[in-house]
Amino acid sequence: MVWAGVLLGALAPGVARAQRPPRAIAVIEATAAPSTDAEATEVAAALEAQLQREADLILVVSDRRAALRGAIPDDSRAPLTEARAALADVRDALARFDHGAAVAAADAAIARAVDVAPGEELLAVIADLALARGLALLGDGAAPDARASFALVHRLSPGRTLDPARYLPEVVAAFDAARATGDPATLDVAADDGAEVWVDGARIGPAPAVIQLAPGLHCVTVTGERLVARGQLVDVPHAGATVTLDAAEAAPAVVLHRLRARLVAATGDVERAVVVAEILRLVGGQDAIVVARDDAGALVARIYSGRAGTLGDARPAKDATPVDLIKPLRPLKVPVRGGGDDRPPVTPPIDTPPAWYERRWVQVSIGGTVVAGVVASVVYAMTRPQGASELDGQLVFGRDP
């Protein structure tokens, strides 16, 4: 039994190695475009096809894998298009002197626009909507409300002025007067864990946040890599206000697209490696091949090692075969015992007979004798009758007589 245990212990590492499952590999496109990069997609598809043919590597098995290839959708594109269309409707209502319709359309459009992660283009459209809203309110005789809308324009678009050739002097004066601010008020913003707070397009920091700002209208939005953006147009009085924004969890595909966008925008390998690790956690992978473009625009592939947590050097990918690109991911082969030496074996001269103790029949006889002696000793110890044996007058084996 003891010898069997020793034998199994010696074989266990080899058995574990033989049963170790292959590592799951993800292929990630990291090209900077909301439209498909055809060359990158072709290389990524070829790599996935090759991984499916491998025996010691496998492609990640996940319904989220499709989000790792192809175009990276722009979350703000559709809301931006909608906001621009709404702005055209508001201006049409203004041209018809339908001030009520203009205000209602502007309110609805701003409410939808602040529900999106802030971007430069979107903020500019919101500022235009606020200006049109202020003009409609001023035309309707609601000067205080118009001033609040004009103040929002100044917050979203600092330094903006109105052309006196296009606007009446009283309108220009009202717009300029709205630039002044009074004593600051306090805005308390509560949101989900992991949410980032934005006010009037400026990043404030993680929620919850307490902000000192001018009383009046403010665009408040919370965002997060794993959250659906949530926003609100808040009218903050002099006494201060509190707002709670509950953001829902974003779909896994949306999160993966955002992570890929972060990967494209990353400026260093440490940051890139962190993003790739997050992607792998979402798709259930261990290592990755990142298909990207270098500073010169050439298509390259980089290996991410989950064990080391690092990205390897960029290798040209356009004309390389998938087999060559995945080669660094292959498991290290266990060297054959006695192998790995290209030198020819040293053999004794043919005319020199081996010494008597080196002859095989002598070594076999000696080995057999040793084994037989061990076996005989074990058998004798297990089968001899019980008795007493004394050494130096002391009872050391057996039972008392």
N, C-alpha and C positions, 0 to 999 in steps of 0.2 A: 504493500500500500504506500509505504514511504517513497519507494522508487517511482511508483506511478505518479504520485503527487509532484515529485521533482520533475518528471518528464513533462507533465501537463503544464507546470509553471514555465518551463523553458519554451514550450510551444505556444503559450497564450499570446505573447506579443505578435507573433506571426499570424495567428488566427484573427486577432483584432484588426491587423492591417488588411487582411484579406476581406474582412467583412465591413470595413469602413466604407460608408456610402460616398459616391462621387460628389464633388462640390458643385453647387448650383451657381450658374453664371448668368448675369444679366447683361444685355447689350443696350447701351444708352446712347441716344443721339443728343449731342450738345451743340447744335448749330443755332446761330442767332437769327431767327427769322420766324414770323408768324405764318409764313408759307413754307411748303415742303422743300427741303434741300434734296433734290433728286439723287445726287451722287452719294450723299451721306446715307440716305435711306436704302440705296442699293447695297452699299457696303454692309450696313447693319443687317439687312435681310440675308445676305450671304453668310455672315457670321452666325446668325441664328440657325440657318440651315445646316451649317457645318457642325455646330454644337449638338444638334439633334442626331447626328451620325456618330458622335463620339461615344466611346465605351467608358472612359474614366472621367468624363466631364458631362454635365447635363445643363440644358437650358432651363431657366427658372420656369416653374409651372404656376402660372397666375393669370387670372383674367384681367389683371391690371397691366400686363406686359405691353399691350398695344399702346398705352400712354407713354411708353419710353421711346417711341419712334414717330417720325413724321413731324408735322408742323406743331409749333407751340402756340396754342390759341391765345389771343390777347383778350383778357377778361373785360377790358374797358372799351373795346371796339364797338360792340353793339350798343351799350348805353350811350356812348359818345354820338353815334349816328342818330339815336333816338332824341337826344338832347338838342342836336342841331336842327332836326326836323321840327321839334317843339318850338324852338326859337323862331323859326320861319313863320309858324302859325301865330305866335305872339306879335311879331312885327306886322303881320297882315291885319290882325285885329286892331293894332294901334293906328295903322293907316286908314282904317275905317272908322276911327274914333270910337271903337267899341271897347271902352276902357275896362268894363267889367269882365268881358271875355278874355281880354289880354291878361288881367291880373289872375284870373282863375287858371288859365293855361300856364302862366309862369309859375304859379304856386305848385301845380302838379308836376311840372317838369323839374323844378328844383328839388322837390321831395324825392323824385326818382333818382336824380343825379347824385345826391349826397349819400345814396345807398350803395355807392360804388367806391372802390379804393381811389383816393385822390390822384390825379395826374395833371400835368401842366395843361394839356389841351382841354380836359374836362373842366378844370377850374376856370379857364378862360370863357367857356360857354356858360357856366353858371354865373359868372360876372356879367355877361351880356344879358342873361335872363333877368338878373336882379336890376340891371339898368332899365330894361324895358318895363319891368314891373313898377319901378319908381316913376318912370315917365307917365305910365297909365294912372297911377295913384295921384300924381301931381295934376294931371289933366282932369281928374275927377274931383279935385279940391281937397284931397286928403294929404296935406303937406307934411304932418308929422310922420305918417306911415311912409311917405315918399322919402323922407330924410333917412329913415331906418334902412330902406332898400339901397339908397345911394351910399350909406356908410358901409354896407356889406360889399358893394363894388370896390370901395377903397381898400378893404381888408383883403379881398381876393386878388386885386390888381393894383398894388400900390403905385402911386405916381400917375395914375390915369387922369386925363383931362378931357373935357368936351370941346369940340371945335365950335367956336362962336359963329362960324359961317353956316353951320347946320342946325344949331339950337338957339332958341330965344334967350336973351340976356337973363331973364328971371330963372330959366331952367339951369343955365350955367352957374348962376349965383347959388341956387339951392344945392346943386351938386357939389360945388366947392365948399360950401358951409358944412356939409355932412362929413367932411374930413376931420373936423375937430372931435376930440374925445373927452369925456368927463372922467371922474374918479373911477378907478377900476372896481369891478364886481368879481364875485367868486363863482366859478362853475365847477360842480362836483360831477365827475363822469364815472359811472360804474359799468363794468362789462365782464365778460367771461375771462377765465384764466387764459393767458397767452395772447390776449387782445392788445393791439397797439392803438393808442388814441391819437386822432388827428383833429385839429381845429383850424378851419379856414385854410386847409391845404398844408399846414405845418405839422410835422410830427412832434407830438408832445412827449410820448413815452408809454410804458406799459400801464394798463388799467389795474386798479382804479387810479384816477388822476384828479388833482385839485389845481385849477388853473385860475390865475388872475388875468382878467381881460376887460375890455371896455364894454359897458352895457349895450345891448342891442342884439341884432340878428347875427348868428354864427352858424357855420356849417360844421357839425360834429360827426365824425365817422370813426368807427372802430374796424380794424382789419386784423388779419392773422393768416399765416401760411396755411393753417388747417381750418380756417373759418370762412364763412360767407360774409362779406363786408355788410355792415349795417350802419345807417346814418340817419341824421335828423337835423332839420333846420330849427335851431333853438333861439328863442327870444329871451335873453338874459336881462332881468330887471336890475336896478341898482342894488337891491337887497340880495342878489345872487340867486342861483338856481341849481337844481340837481337833475341829472338825466341818467337813465339806465338804458343801455343798449344791449339786447340779447342777440348774439350772433350764432347762427346755426353752424353745425359741422359741415365743412365742404366735402364733396364727393372725392373718393380716392383718386380718380383720374384727374380732377382739378388740382389736387395737392401735388400729384406727380408732375403735372405741367408747370406748376409754380416752382417746384424744386429744380426742374430742368432749366427754367429761365434763370434761376439763381446760379446754377452751374455755369451757364453761358456768361453771366455777368461777373463771376468771381474773378478776382485779380491775383490770387496766389494759390499754390498747390495745396496748402493746408486747408484753406477754405473749400477748395474743390473736393478734397478728400472727405471733409465733413458732410458735404451735400450728397456725395455718392453713397456714403454710409447710410444716410437717412433714406435715400431711394431704395437701397437694398433691404432695409428693414420693412419697407412697405410692400415689396414684391416677394420677400422671402428668399433673397439671394445671399451668397457669401462673397463672391468676387464679381468683378465687372470688367467689361471692355467699353471704354468711352470713345465714341466716334465724334470727332470735333474738327475744327479748323484752327490752324496756327495763326500767328500774327500776319503771316504773308498770304493767308487764305488757302493754304494747301490742306488737303484732307489728311488727318492723322488719326491714329488709334493709340490709346493709352490703357495700360492694364492697371486695375485697382485691386490690390491684395487685401482681402478682409482680415487676414492674419496680422499683417503689418500695419494696416490702416493707412497705406500710402499709395500714391499714383506713380506708376513707372514713367519712363521717358516716352516722349512722342515718337511714333514710328510711322513712316509714310504708309498710307492706307489705300490710295487710289489704285495702284498697280500691284499691290501685294495680294497673295492668295490668302483665303481665310485660314488655311492650315498653318501658314507662317505666322499670322497675326495672333492666333490662340496658343501658339507653342509655349510661351512663358507661363501659361496657366496649367500646363500638364503636370500631374504629380511627379515628384522625383522617383525614379526607379531605384528599387533596393538593389545594391550591387551584389552580383553573384559571388559567393565565397571563393576566395582565391583569384577572382577576376580583377579587372581594372589595371593589370600590369601588362604592358605591351612587350616587355622584354622576354626573350625566349627562355624556357625553363633550363636550369642547369642540371645536367645529367652526368653521372660518373662515367669515366672511360669504359669502353666495352671490354677491354682486356683486364680490368681490375675487378675481381670477384668481390662481392660484399663480405664483410666480416661475419663470423658464424652467428653472432648475436643479432645481426641485422637480417638474417634469413627469415623468410616468412613463416616457415614451419616451426622455427624456434619461438617466434613471437606469439604465434597462435597457441602453442603448447603452454607457454608461460601464462598467457591470458586465461586459458581454460582451467589451468590449475588454480589460479587465484579465485576465479568465479566459483569453482567447485568447493574450494575451502570455505568461502563465505556462505554458500548455500548450506553446506554441512553443519557449520556452526549455528546457523539460524534454526535448522531442523532439530539439532540436538537440544538447543536451549528451550524449544517449544515442546519437546516430547519427553524429556527425561523425567523420572519420578521425583516427587518432592522428598527432600531429606535435609539433614543438618550438616553444616560444615563449619569448622572452627578455625579461626585465624588468630594466633596469639591469645588463645583462651577465650575469644569473644565470639558469640553466636552471630553470624552474618548472613546466613541463608537458611531457609526452611522454617519449620515450626518448633515450638518448645516440645521436648520429648514428654 
